[in-house]
């Protein structure tokens, strides 16, 4: 009797099996080479590399990018993190999250916000945290990121942790940032303040209020930057205090500019009062803002502005 083909499957089954075994035995993809091909002068080479990378993502072959994380090419490491973040399988997400650990930290020539190469080196955890935040919440991420952060990190590492918490935007990281904002090293304080600007809760606001009177000018400037893009009623008293009391005239003027973009009815009378105590060098800024808000040009005299405001807004007064 004639026997069937290989393994009893017949010719068709043998061909399928051979193809499967050929794919299984094929050499593992090398992400370094694929990333290099993406910059080739040959359009076909670039397209083939892009298609291959996309196929790796669709097959959730995350190990291809995990291997590239130990590449001597630092840019390839950064690109591997970005591609890894596009995968949705649990093993891929776990691999990405694991890069938040302190012992997985790398310094990479990559902008974690714009997602492109740069000459300045940045903490890889900032990139990882930002990608996790973009691709979906991960409640386990903040725990891993903050493990040992209060006691085992240098100032540079702490600063990187602060920026990563800000990129992750998990409110569970705010207590850590509030503590970091009281650190003796200004580098850490500034990183914490900038990260706190990503949050709007009461604890974050209280930490920013404390930092608004920090002895270092750059820290107080960072507080103003944290509020610059927000119309936040809770932040208004902090900005008013800075605009009235800060020892740096330029910071006072910056606070006024931020306040002028808010919708509060108390902004004009507040600015009128600043004509009575503003440093001479920035008093023109008060006049310019008042003119813009009211459509009037009444000069530098506080009294003239106060009369105008009282007559046009009955029942109000400057303070």
Secondary structure, 3 states (H helix, E strand, C coil): CCCCCHHHCHHHHHHHHHHHHHHHHCCCCCHHHHHHHCCCCCHHHHHHHHHHHHHHHHCCCCHHHHHHCCCCCHHHHHHHHHHHCCCCCHHHHHHHHHCCCHHHCCEEEEECCCCEEEEEEEEHHHHHHHHHHHHCCCCCHHHHHHCCCCCCCCHHHHHHHHHHHHHHCCHHHHHHHHHHCCCCCHHHHHHHHHHHCCCCCHHHHHHHHHHCCCCCHHHHHHHHHHHCCCCCHHHHHHHHHHHHHCCCHHHHHHHHHHHHCCCCCCHHHHHHHHCCCCCHHHHHHHHHHHHHHHCCCCCCCHHHHHHHHHHHCCCCCCC
